[in-house]
């Protein structure tokens, strides 16, 4: 298994800081990096629709002097014929130097990385992780606030299925002085395992509330998210919740003068277009920062590949096929030949799926 990035925790804090510094240098000196990936190919494997992430990866590789191959939907790949994620990763490894993959099933990126012979970047796996969006978020926070510690960060909207929220909370847990405010309807609260395994384990103070306006006055960062139709099995539940929170110019009057408003996009109606002219609106800056961070990450992984740097993933203590993952969004729910693998947690008799991180009892 080559060095890949499935989640931001695959990178040390020192590596994250290094990638941020490289991204800043790229933004200031683009010509310096114009031929750094000459002769290299990026394969973009997008089994799920995407605009920003796919085009950002493609722009990143092209601006580094490399080339891009791949597909933008599952129907145009051999997945439509029933090819497994593992086999796709093995095949594409024969054609490219690095892979960026998005897939609707949680844990698909882990399976692909285990079977690829080239580095792989997770471009989003279901509602699980989205590490390169997190890199864009971190760079935006750093450039706007000048630091990644001692911040009050509010997350608003879909905290249950929002993989960008999950990934950013994981990343911020490694910095000091972070306070988290979780703003959502009851039905879309942050999953219990993230509260227990990330927030509580790292002693990060957090509050849960349904009050957006009342929370704004204390926030350094407001991270808005859309209610994601594609994550709901129940259309009626989506219709009931889709307009839970809308950030307007009037509500922004309750925020601090230097509050930074982020959004992973696409937006539907959870941020009024009238907020776009507010100097505190930073979500389009995030888009540009995402390209710089993807450029920096591609460079790092190709350099690690050249230097023979090994991945940090291990499967020590893994229990195989003694528990079955019941998460319908897990990659094991559609690829029947995959072993069900679980690792022990600190809770007695509770194990966590190695693919999607859902918990089950032995």
N, C-alpha and C positions, 0 to 999 in steps of 0.2 A: 504494500500500500504506500503510495506516494504522499508527500505532504499536501494536505488539502485543508480547506476551511469550510466546515459544516456549520459552525457556530462561532461567535466572537471569542468564546472561551478557548478555542483552539489556538488563539494568539495570546501571548503574555502581555501584560501591561506595557512592558518595555517595547515589545514588537508593535503594539497599537500606537504608542507614542512615535515610534520610528516611521510607521506608515503615514501618520498625520503630518510629520515633518516633511516626508517625501512629497506628499500631496500638495502641501503649501509651496514647496519648491517648484513643482510642476506647474502650478497656477501662475507663478511669477516668472518662470523660465521655460516655457513650453518647447522652444527650439532645442534646448539641451537634451530633451528626451525623444525627439522626433524620429530617431532611428534605433531606439533601444531594443525594439522587438522585430527588427528587420529579419525576414526569413522565418518568423514564427507564425503559427496559426492558432487562433482561438475558435473552438467549436461551441456554438451557442445552442443548447438543447432545451427548447422551451415547450414542454408538454402542456403548458397552461398559458392562456393569453397574457401578453405583457406589452406595454409600449415603452415606458421610461426605463425599466431595468434592462430589457434586451437592447434597446438602442444605445443606452449608456455604456453597456459592455462593448458593443460594436464600435462606438465612437472612441472608447478608451483604447482598444487594440489598434484601430486605424491611426490614431494620433501618436501611438508609440511606434508606428512604422510597420506593424504586422498586418495580417489578413484574417478574414473571418469566414467560417463555413458554418452550416447548421440549419435548423428549422425553427419555425415560429409557432407551430401547433402540432399536437399529437397526431392528428389525422394525416399529416404529411410525413410521418415517420413510420418505421416498421413496428412501432407500438400498436398501430392500427391492425397489424397482422397478428398481434399477440406476443411480440418479442419482449423479453424481460428487461428490466432496468439494468441488471447485471450484464446481460449480453450486449445491450446497447453501449454500455460503458467500455466493454472490451473491444468492440468494433471501432468505436470512435477514437480510441487510443491509438489505433493504427494510422489515423489520418491527421491528427492534430497534436499540438504541444501542450495545450491546456484546455479545460472544459469549464463552461459556466452553464449550470443546469437549473431549471425551474420545473417543479412537478407538483401536482395537486395532492399527492399522498405524503403524509408525514413519514420521514425516515428514508425516503427515496434517495436523497442525496448521500446518505450514509452508505446505502447499498451500492450506489454507483461508485463512490470513492473507494470502497473496499475492493472493487473489481477493475477499476481503471488502472492503467500503468502510467498515467500522466496525472499531474495535479488537477484537482477539481474544486471549483468554487460553487457553493450552494447559493443559487439565486432565488431561493424561496421554496420550501417544501411544506405545502398545505398551510396550516395555521401554526406550524412548529417554529421555524427559524427563518430569518432573512438577514444574514450577517452583513452583506454589503450595503443594505439600507441603513443598518446600524452604523457602519463606518461613515456614511454620508451624514447621519445625525450627529455623530461625535465631532466630525470636522466642522459642521455648522455651529454647534455649541461652542467649540474651541475658538473659532474665528469671531463669533459674535460676543462671547463673554470673556474670552482670554484665559479660560481655565476649564477643567473637567471635574473639579471638586468643589465642595461647599456650595451646593446648588439645591434649590427647591424645585422639583420637577413634577408637573401635573400631567397625567395621562387621561384623556377624555374620550369616551365613546365605546367602541367595541374592544374591551380588554380581554374578553374570553377567547375570541378567535384571532385577534390581531397579532400576527407573528412579529410585526415590527416592534410592537410594545414589548413582547416577551424578550426579544433579542436585546433591545436597548436597556431594559431593566437588568438583564444579565450583565451587560457590559458596564453599566454604571455601578453595579454592586462592588466593583473592584477599585472604586475611587472613594476617597474619604469625604465625609460631611454631606452625603446625599440624602435628602428627605423626599419621600415619594407621596404624592396625593393621587389617589385612584378615583376617578369621577366616571360613574357609569350607572345605568339602570341595574336592578338586581339580577336580571337575566343575563347580563353581559359582564359580570364581575370577573376580575382576574382569577385564573384557575388556582385552586387550592395548592397544587404542587409548587407553583412558582412562589406563592406567598411563603410556604414552608421552607422550600429548598433554596430560595434565593434571598428574599427579604428577611425572613426571620433567622435563617442560618447565618447571614452576614450582619445581623443586628442593625438592619437599615430601618429607621423609623418610617412608618407609613400610616396613612389614614384612608378609609374608604368613605365616599360620600356620593350623593346624587346631585349636589349643589355646585354647578359650574360658576355662577356669578359670585357666590360667597367664597369661592376658592381662589379667584383670580388675583386678589390683592396681595397674596403672599408668594406668588409663583415667579421664579426666574425664567422657567421654561414651561410653556404650555404645548403639549403634544396632542394635537387633535387627530382623530381617526374616523374613517367612514364606517357605517354599519354595512358589513359585507354580505350582499345578497348570496354570493356563491358559496358561503360557508354554512348557510342555513338549509336544513332538511325540510323545515316547515315554512312555507311561503307566508302563511298568515302571521306567524311570529315575526318574520322579517318586516312585513307591512306595519305591524304594531309598533316596532321599535326603531324603524329607519330614521325617524325625525326626532329622536330623543334629545339631541343637542345640536344647536345651530349657533355658531359664534358670529355675532354681528358687530358692526361699528359701535352700536350703543353699549353692548356688553364690554367692549374693549375699554370703555371709560373706567371700568372697575379694576383694570390691570395696572401694574406698575409701568412707569415710563420706559423702563429698559427690559420689560418682559419680552422674551423671544418666542414667537409662535411658529411651531413646526407642524408639518403634515407630510406623511409619506407619499400622498397622492396615489391614485386619482381622487379628486374631491367630487362629491355629488352636490350636496347642498349644506354640508355641515360647517362650512365657512362661507359667509357672504362675500361676493366679489367686491363689495365695498371695503372689505378689510384689506384687500390687496394693496391699496395705496398707503396703508399704515406702515410707518418705518419699522414697526415691530414684527411685521409679516415677513418671515424668512423662508417660506416653503419653496419658493422658486430658486432661492440661493442653494437650498438643499439639493436640487436637481443637478446644478453645476458641480457642487461639491462631491456629489456621488460619482460623477465621471472622474474627477481627480483621484478620489480614493480607490476606485476600481483600477485606474492606471497604476497606482502605487502598489496595490495588492497583486496585480498580475506580475509586476516587476519582481516583487518579493518572492512569490512562489516559483517563478522561473529561475531566480537566483538560488533559492533553496534547492531546487531540483538539480541545478548545475553543481552545487556544492555537496550534494548527497545528504541533505538534512532530512531526518526521518520524522514521521508523524508522531504525535503524542497519544493517539488513541491506543488503548489496550482493551483486552477483553478478560482481564483477570477477574476471577470469581464469577464469571457469567454462568447462569443456569440455562441450559438448552432444552427446549421442548418439554419442560415440566410444568410450564404455565403457558396459557394462550392469551395473546393480547386481544382484548375485547373492543379496542378503539376502532370504529368503522373507518376512520380516516388514516389509519396506519397502513404502510405499504404492505404489511403481511396480510391485510384483508383482501388484496387483489392478486398478490403473487404467492400462490399456495405452496410452492416448493421452498420458500424461505424458512429457515429455522426460526422459531420463536425464542428470542434471546432476552434474558432479564438479568439485571445486576441488583444486588442487595442494597437497600437504603438503610438509613440509620433507625428507621422504624421497625419494630419487631415483626418479622414475618411478611414485610411488605417489600416487593421487588419492582423495579422500574424497567419498562421496555427499552431496550438499547436503541431502537429506531425512533420511537415517537415520544418516549418519556412518560407514557401513561403508567399508572401504578396498579398493581394487582397483588393479591395475597396468595402465598404459596399454599 
